[in-house]
Amino acid sequence: MSMRHLAWSLFMSFTLLLAGCGDRDDPQAALEAAVQQLQDNIEAKSTSAVLDQLHGDFLARQELDREWAKRTMALLFLRHKNIKVIALGKNSWIDAAISSKGYTEAQVGLSGAEGLIPDSARHYSVKLEWWLDGGEWKLARLDWE
């Protein structure tokens, strides 16, 4: 490995490390990380990790609670060996008037498969409302079309 290549690799590693450290105090970056973590947890079929991301007062469609979320995930995860969440476009922002609220709107494809080829796929337009709770963004409201 040439000295130039080594120096470039070290520079890029250091830059990425600094960028990662800066996100800790950036509420927007933390919100986007929470959105990505939710996607990762669903794809990993980790019910407990998803439930940890839900606020205690979570509601979907203004009436469905955390217990509904748990049952729905159990059914989805049992039905499909592989789950893939494809965010076709997403936008997250923090409420300008109430900095402890954040929002995400996304076009999402959700597919499930027993093997490599998906045997079901659906498209949703989702709206998520996040509340800052103890320094962490928790999903409080969920709606979809």
N, C-alpha and C positions, 0 to 999 in steps of 0.2 A: 504494500500500500504506500503510495507516495505521501510525502509530507503535506502537500497541498490537499489531498483527499482526506487525510486524517484531520487536518485543521478545519476543513469544511464540515466534516462529520461532527466534530466537537462543537463548532459554532452552532450548527443546527440543533444539536441536542440541548445545548445551553439555552438557546432561544425558545425551544419548546418547553423546557422546564420553567423558564420565567413566565411564559404565557400561561402555563397551567397554574402557577402560583398566583398570578394576578386575578384569575377567575374567582378565587375564594371570596373576595370582597365585592364582587360585581353581581348585584341581584339579577340582572338580565342573564348573565352567563349561568348563574345558579338555576334560574328558571328553565333555561334551555337544557341544562344538564338533567334536571328532573324529568323533563319531557322525554329525553333520550333514555333515561334509566327506566321509565315506565315501559317504553317500547321494548327495551332489552329484557325486562322482567317478564313481560307477556310472552315474548318469543322463547324465553328459557322455561316457560311454564311454571314459574315460581309464584304460586298463590300467596304465600306468606310475604314475599317481597313486595308484591303489588299491594296487598292489604296494608303493609307498613307505609306505603306512599299515600294511602287514602286518609283524608282528614276524618276525625271522629264524627263529624256531622255530614259526611259524604251523602250526596243524593244524586241519582241519575234520573233524568227526565222528571225532576221535581218530586219524585215519590219513591224511587227504588233505592234502598239503603245498602250498607256494607254487606249485610247478609245475602242480599240479592247478588251483589258482585261476587261474593265467595261461591255461591251456588252456580252462577253462570260460568265462572272460570273453571270450576270442577267439571261441569258438563263439557265445555269446550276442550279442555285439556285431556279428558278421557276419550272424547270422540276422535281427536286428531293427534297422531304421533308427532307431527311437525306443524308448528304455527309460524307464520311469517306476517309481520306488520310492515307494510310499505307506505311510508309517508310520501305521497306524491307532491305535496306542497304543504308547508306549515309556516305559521307566523305566530310568534310569541311576543308579548309585551307586558309591561308592568303598568297598572292603572296610575295615571298621572295624579289623580286626586287622593288615592288610597294606596300608598306604596306597599302595603302588605297583601295586595291582591294582584294576581297576574292572570293572564289569559293566553290561551292557545287556540287557534283555529287551524284545522288541517283537513286535507283531502286524504283519506286513508284507504288503502286496500288491505283486506284481511283475508289470508288464505290458510287453509288447513289441508294436511295430506297424511295419508298412511305411509306413503313411501316418498319417492323423489318428486312425483308429479302431483300437484295439488288436485284434490277431488272436490274442493269447494272454494269459492272466492266471492267476496262481496266488497262493494265500494260504499264508503260512508263519508259524509261531511260531518266532522265532529267539532264541538266547541267544549273546551275545558276551562274551568275556573279554578285557579290555584290560590290557596291562602298560605301566607307565611306563618309558620307555627314553630316556635322554638328554634328559629334560624333555618328551618327547612321548609321547602315548598311542598305542600300537601294538596292533593287533588280533592277539591270540595264539591264541585259541581261538574256534571257531564251531561251533554246533550248531543244528539246525532240525528241525521236525516238519511 
